[in-house]
Amino acid sequence: MTYHARTNHLLVESIGDELLVYDRLNHHAHRLNRTAALVWRHCEGKRDPREIAAELGATLGCTLDPRAVTAALDDLAGAGLMEQAPAGPRVSRAHVVRALKAAAVGAALPAVVTIVAPAPAEADSPTAQPAKKTIDLRGKEAFVLGVTPATGPGLVGGITAFTGFPGSTPPVLVTVHIPPDADIELNAENCQNLLKMMQDALDRMMTGGLAASQMQIQSQRDAIQSVKDQCKGVH
Amino acid sequence: MRLRSFGVTFEIVAARDVAGALAPAFPPHATRTACEGRALRFSVGLAHPDRGRLMTIHRGRRTICRDAPLVVARDILEHALRRAIAVSSPHHLFLHAGVVGWKGRAILIPGHSFSGKSTLVQALVAAGATYYSDELAPVGDDGLVHAYRRPIALRTHGGAFASPSLPAPRARSVKPLPVGLIVCTRYRENAAWAPQELSAAEAAMELLANTIPIRARPRRALRLLKRLALGAPAHRSERGEARDAAREILRMI
């Protein structure tokens, strides 16, 4: 059987002796190490794995086991870089590694590493984190910092928790704003209450869909009163 | 008012006092412009003037924030503007990365949120490096890295920002630098600094994973990422304390 490398909708950059391949159909990016790159380049529909191995062996100046080529073809097909998947059973990578080590083969094993290219919301802070992870009790130290009249872009004298939903734009922002002169003692228990309140709001937003994407605290006064109410009985 | 930053023009429609209150959300280095061309339009209005300063923000016809207190509205606007620049800039490729300058070269620290970029950038600056960005690395078509100098914001795992401990550098400008080192790292408690050199293709993949407009402009991005990856050594390591890692990183260039 002969093999055809896929070429349509692919952007290919050779970087050193490796290849970076970007698939415009599914936005996957693949890194092919030298051996995998050579195998892929030789898949022109004219040779079988044994012939490819022989030709690459001559190029690399070493013996290349045809099983390594078959393993590379499996990897390349799995990455969607071949026109069709290799026929027959998949080659066990561990088996190939053992065999090649035993044969003391000089060429590096083929390797294809794939990532999914980030959508803008994923590559951009702070939406890369799943929603549930961003509300976390470890954040409570931020409450102490929150009452400092800071000048950062994310927080000015308040308490802010970001969260992102897949595909949501912009990230949902759950905020309780407490001015520095607020008559509230920010101890650990109050922080726990605040966090619970914010988590409850987040849960309501998640169950209610993305349309209600922001906890609407009507005013700073209401927010503070809300916190005070939450904190009743704590002291 | 019309603002321009990294080749992207914004039109901010808001009452004068509201615009003034939102000014900290505007991108660093944004300049006022009178150009008439296409602009991304953001309109900010007071949602319920009788109930205090709750703001509603629209981008074009789409509502991106409704009934938000000033601090929330400012955060959302800042994020929306930053994101619009990163996606739309015609002459710069925006990477999600921290950047400092050192010995005439840029040290690029690509990484997602919560990887500890800002903390490391802060430590590098404390060790003598020049602050360029804790969040975005705008790379020009010439391969030079520009500054995106908002005040450093340290975010906790709770999602909140700690107050910056460095003065806001908004007013100072720094010149674009060629990349001298790419450092792929993330914080792990008590981790030892043990850098492993990456191949150029590995480095390019690390950068690609943090390239904001990669899906929109993959051809241009690949070309530029290749240039960056071939032009500078790249290392990967977990790190423990930022101060220790910063010292080691500065020795590498």
Chai-1 contact restraints between the chains, C-beta under 6 A:
chainA,res_idxA,chainB,res_idxB,connection_type,confidence,min_distance_angstrom,max_distance_angstrom,comment,restraint_id
A,L11,B,P218,contact,1.0,0.0,6.0,A-B,restraint_1
A,L11,B,R219,contact,1.0,0.0,6.0,A-B,restraint_2
A,L11,B,L222,contact,1.0,0.0,6.0,A-B,restraint_3
A,E13,B,L222,contact,1.0,0.0,6.0,A-B,restraint_4
A,E13,B,K226,contact,1.0,0.0,6.0,A-B,restraint_5
A,I15,B,A200,contact,1.0,0.0,6.0,A-B,restraint_6
A,I15,B,A201,contact,1.0,0.0,6.0,A-B,restraint_7
A,I15,B,A204,contact,1.0,0.0,6.0,A-B,restraint_8
A,I15,B,K226,contact,1.0,0.0,6.0,A-B,restraint_9
A,G16,B,A200,contact,1.0,0.0,6.0,A-B,restraint_10
A,E18,B,A201,contact,1.0,0.0,6.0,A-B,restraint_11
A,L20,B,A201,contact,1.0,0.0,6.0,A-B,restraint_12
A,L20,B,A204,contact,1.0,0.0,6.0,A-B,restraint_13
A,Y22,B,P218,contact,1.0,0.0,6.0,A-B,restraint_14
A,Y22,B,L222,contact,1.0,0.0,6.0,A-B,restraint_15
A,H27,B,R215,contact,1.0,0.0,6.0,A-B,restraint_16
A,A29,B,L208,contact,1.0,0.0,6.0,A-B,restraint_17
A,R31,B,A201,contact,1.0,0.0,6.0,A-B,restraint_18
A,R31,B,M205,contact,1.0,0.0,6.0,A-B,restraint_19
A,I115,B,A209,contact,1.0,0.0,6.0,A-B,restraint_20
A,A117,B,I214,contact,1.0,0.0,6.0,A-B,restraint_21
A,A117,B,R215,contact,1.0,0.0,6.0,A-B,restraint_22
A,P120,B,V87,contact,1.0,0.0,6.0,A-B,restraint_23
A,P120,B,I212,contact,1.0,0.0,6.0,A-B,restraint_24
A,A123,B,H96,contact,1.0,0.0,6.0,A-B,restraint_25
A,A123,B,N210,contact,1.0,0.0,6.0,A-B,restraint_26
A,A123,B,I212,contact,1.0,0.0,6.0,A-B,restraint_27
A,D124,B,R83,contact,1.0,0.0,6.0,A-B,restraint_28
A,D124,B,I212,contact,1.0,0.0,6.0,A-B,restraint_29
A,S125,B,S113,contact,1.0,0.0,6.0,A-B,restraint_30
A,S125,B,E135,contact,1.0,0.0,6.0,A-B,restraint_31
A,P126,B,S113,contact,1.0,0.0,6.0,A-B,restraint_32
A,A128,B,H112,contact,1.0,0.0,6.0,A-B,restraint_33
A,A128,B,S113,contact,1.0,0.0,6.0,A-B,restraint_34
A,Q129,B,S113,contact,1.0,0.0,6.0,A-B,restraint_35
A,T134,B,G159,contact,1.0,0.0,6.0,A-B,restraint_36
A,D136,B,H157,contact,1.0,0.0,6.0,A-B,restraint_37
A,D136,B,G158,contact,1.0,0.0,6.0,A-B,restraint_38
A,R138,B,H157,contact,1.0,0.0,6.0,A-B,restraint_39
A,G139,B,T156,contact,1.0,0.0,6.0,A-B,restraint_40
A,G139,B,H157,contact,1.0,0.0,6.0,A-B,restraint_41
A,G139,B,G158,contact,1.0,0.0,6.0,A-B,restraint_42
A,G139,B,A160,contact,1.0,0.0,6.0,A-B,restraint_43
A,A142,B,T156,contact,1.0,0.0,6.0,A-B,restraint_44
A,A142,B,G158,contact,1.0,0.0,6.0,A-B,restraint_45
A,A142,B,A160,contact,1.0,0.0,6.0,A-B,restraint_46
A,L145,B,A162,contact,1.0,0.0,6.0,A-B,restraint_47
A,L145,B,S163,contact,1.0,0.0,6.0,A-B,restraint_48
A,T148,B,S163,contact,1.0,0.0,6.0,A-B,restraint_49
A,A150,B,S163,contact,1.0,0.0,6.0,A-B,restraint_50
A,G152,B,P151,contact,1.0,0.0,6.0,A-B,restraint_51
A,G152,B,A153,contact,1.0,0.0,6.0,A-B,restraint_52
A,G152,B,F161,contact,1.0,0.0,6.0,A-B,restraint_53
A,G152,B,S163,contact,1.0,0.0,6.0,A-B,restraint_54
A,G152,B,P164,contact,1.0,0.0,6.0,A-B,restraint_55
A,P153,B,E78,contact,1.0,0.0,6.0,A-B,restraint_56
A,P153,B,R150,contact,1.0,0.0,6.0,A-B,restraint_57
A,P153,B,A153,contact,1.0,0.0,6.0,A-B,restraint_58
A,G154,B,D75,contact,1.0,0.0,6.0,A-B,restraint_59
A,G154,B,A153,contact,1.0,0.0,6.0,A-B,restraint_60
A,G154,B,F161,contact,1.0,0.0,6.0,A-B,restraint_61
A,L155,B,F161,contact,1.0,0.0,6.0,A-B,restraint_62
A,V156,B,V71,contact,1.0,0.0,6.0,A-B,restraint_63
A,G158,B,V71,contact,1.0,0.0,6.0,A-B,restraint_64
A,T160,B,A160,contact,1.0,0.0,6.0,A-B,restraint_65
A,A161,B,G158,contact,1.0,0.0,6.0,A-B,restraint_66
A,A161,B,G159,contact,1.0,0.0,6.0,A-B,restraint_67
A,F162,B,G159,contact,1.0,0.0,6.0,A-B,restraint_68
A,P170,B,I64,contact,1.0,0.0,6.0,A-B,restraint_69
A,P170,B,I76,contact,1.0,0.0,6.0,A-B,restraint_70
A,P170,B,H79,contact,1.0,0.0,6.0,A-B,restraint_71
A,P170,B,A80,contact,1.0,0.0,6.0,A-B,restraint_72
A,L173,B,V72,contact,1.0,0.0,6.0,A-B,restraint_73
A,L173,B,D75,contact,1.0,0.0,6.0,A-B,restraint_74
A,L173,B,I76,contact,1.0,0.0,6.0,A-B,restraint_75
A,T175,B,V72,contact,1.0,0.0,6.0,A-B,restraint_76
A,H177,B,P69,contact,1.0,0.0,6.0,A-B,restraint_77
A,H177,B,V71,contact,1.0,0.0,6.0,A-B,restraint_78
A,Q216,B,D67,contact,1.0,0.0,6.0,A-B,restraint_79
A,S219,B,G52,contact,1.0,0.0,6.0,A-B,restraint_80
